[in-house]
Amino acid sequence: MASLLMACATVLPAAAQTADTGAAPRAGVYLPEFFRAAAPANAYDMVLRLPGFSLVEADADVRGYAGASGNVLFDGARPTSKREDVSQQLKRIPAGAVERIELIYAGTPGVDMGGYAVLANVVRHREASTEWAVEAGAVAATNGWTAPQGQLEYGRRWNDNALDLSLKLEPELDDDTGRGHISTRELENGESERSAWDTRTTKQNTEAGVSWRQPLAAGRLTLTANLRGEDTRTRSTLSGGEEDERISEDEDYRETELAARYVRQFAGRTTVEAMASRQRGDLQSEEVSQEGEDHERFRQDTDTGETIGRIELTHAHNDKLSLLGGIEAAYNFLDGNSQLEENGAPVFLPGSRVRVEEQRAEASAGLAWRPAEAWTLEAGMRLEQSKISQTGDSALERRFTYPKPRVAVRWTPSERNQWRLAISREVGQLDFEDFAASASLEGGTVSAGNAELQPDRSWRSVLGWEHHFNEDAALTLNWTHDRISDVVDRVLVVDGDDVFDAPGNIGDGRRDTLALELATPLDAWGLRGFHLRTSLLYRQSRVTDPVTGEQRGISEEKPFEGEIELQQELPTLRMNWGVQLEHIAERETKYRYDRITRESEAMGWTLFAERRTGEHWRVRAEATDLFGRGFREEREKWEGTRADGASNEVELRKRVSPGFVGVTVRRSVGG
């Protein structure tokens, strides 16, 4: 990789495209001509080609809106929905409907960056237009599973009004699917047992959405409504032991979301943005295990909801100083009921019946100041207050108050280079599902709920460097250091004679993360029409194990994540093709009081090709992991706790997931 970066630095010419000159904060403007060689189908394809920009999705698991938004704006405003993937919203915008895409850097007057160093603003044509698209296809796996897929999109714009409709059906064969074996070895006597393992998990995702936008009182009002569903079916068989074991799990999730956003500008320098949303979700699941005469059943019924109201004000005092402020209120709840039975007899689980409610308010104020052409300073303070109450098996009420300061400095010595340093106080959010009991009969784990959880807090330092080789090539390096208080991991819960594993706080820890993003064409190396995009992340964490007192990594954190995509445009053939490598060297370790689980997976790959016919037709074919992809899981077990000495048993699970192929045909008109 080092040789690749050095070669890019010496071969690629320096001519970074920018809207401003000098080293001042800038908004890089990318017109449709910039993307023409790639023949993008939609705004998503265009955003992926932006140099120095990496798409960040909205995080639906984060309660509230302040910390959940992604790093993409649509016509200068953030998406109304935080639960719909930004990538899906981008894919609904035809490439022909995009007037330009702007890269907005921190320090740009009158822009709330939301903590990001750079934002992408997708600006659409304002002329009256109507566009629609239909996409149909099928996906088939090498194990015989097949399913249809399809999508319908419609959009109309006139007189600053806009109507968007979408329907989507997306099947999925989860990578938990596969065939393999489970080997168990007793370390004391050397006895071993081996079982054949066959498991399949399928998902059916459905989405329907509508969005309406219109002028209102010198501003702009946007209304959205979304309905989503996900049906998951898992069937597993273990055979070859003393008795066969069969496990089935059915999980159904339904979600509705209503949202509104109003944006208005005053005198061209002050922007007021107000939003409100209401989300409701219902999850019902049942898992059944049958092994000979032994029968286990776990049921779970969970209702969730979130209501948010937020108002933001951004004022550009002048070309060098902007002031920002906002206030947000949110109400969240989870109502969960869990039941575990063994041979018809109920098993008590701490947290099996629980209702969690949170009332939270957050106020924020900040500024962005450019004291010199090459320097930008951002400073802000957020104050969060919340009350979390729990009823059910455990009644408890707690109040939290957290100040969250942030300071960021950006130095742009030239158009090629940019340096960023940020220091902030970050506060995690408690996962309400950690308050409720859960179980996995296939995995052989039962977890208690923990009403005593506290959110983790950390001081975060980020140092970043961005280098532009030319208008189509950029390298970004970011180092992040977290000093964490009250790390959320796994703890031991004792209830009378029963012992359970549960989420819990285990003390202080730290985390270091190094991320690399590289996007560059390869024409200078003689690879005509090729474009390389690489994302690599290295992570190391340390915390004191609450069971053994020794240092270890934080549970479920991956030390390395990597993705590489190589694509070639063939204009004369009106097609493009490429290969994507994912899950490079991924592994993770999970710690429980009586078990250590080490998981690893082989690298995945996808080979794709897309051909354009006429102005309205596209055919895309994909092949993924055709020869299968290997997964390995080793469970080291103790009869008591991990502090009792050597382990007693090692269980090794190996399986190979099937590959699959997919073909889609897309017909689009307008845009």
Secondary structure, DSSP 8 states (H G I E B T S, - for coil): -HHHHHHHHHHS------SS-TTS--EEEE-HHHHGGG--SBHHHHHHT-TT-------TTSSSSTTT--SEEETTB--S-SSS-HHHHHHTSBGGGEEEEEEEETT-TT---TT-SEEEEEEE--S-EEEEEEEEEEEEETTS-EEEEEEEEEEEEETTEEEEEEEEEEEEE-TT-EEEEEEEEETTT--EEEEEEEEEEEEEEEEEEEEEEEEETTEEEEEEEEEEEEEEEEEEEEESSSS-EEEEEEEEEEEEEEEEEEEEEETTTEEEEEEEEEEEEEEEEEEEEEETTEEEEEEEEEEEEEEEEEEEEEEE-SSSEEEEEEEEEEEEEEEEEEEEEETTEEE--TTSEEEEEEEEEEEEEEEEEEEETTEEEEEEEEEEEEEEEEEESS-EEEEEEEEEEEEEEEE-SSSSEEEEEEEEEEE----GGGGS-EEETTTTEEE---TT----EEEEEEEEEEEEEETTEEEEEEEEEEEEES-EEEEEEEETTEEEEEEEE---EEEEEEEEEEEEE-GGGT-TTEEEEEEEEEEEEEEE-TTT--EE--TT--SEEEEEEEEEEEGGGTEEEEEEEESTT-EEEEEETTEEEEEEE--EEEEEEEEEETTTEEEEEEEE-TT-EEEEEEEEE-SS-GGGSS-SEEEEEEEEE--EEEEEEEEEE--
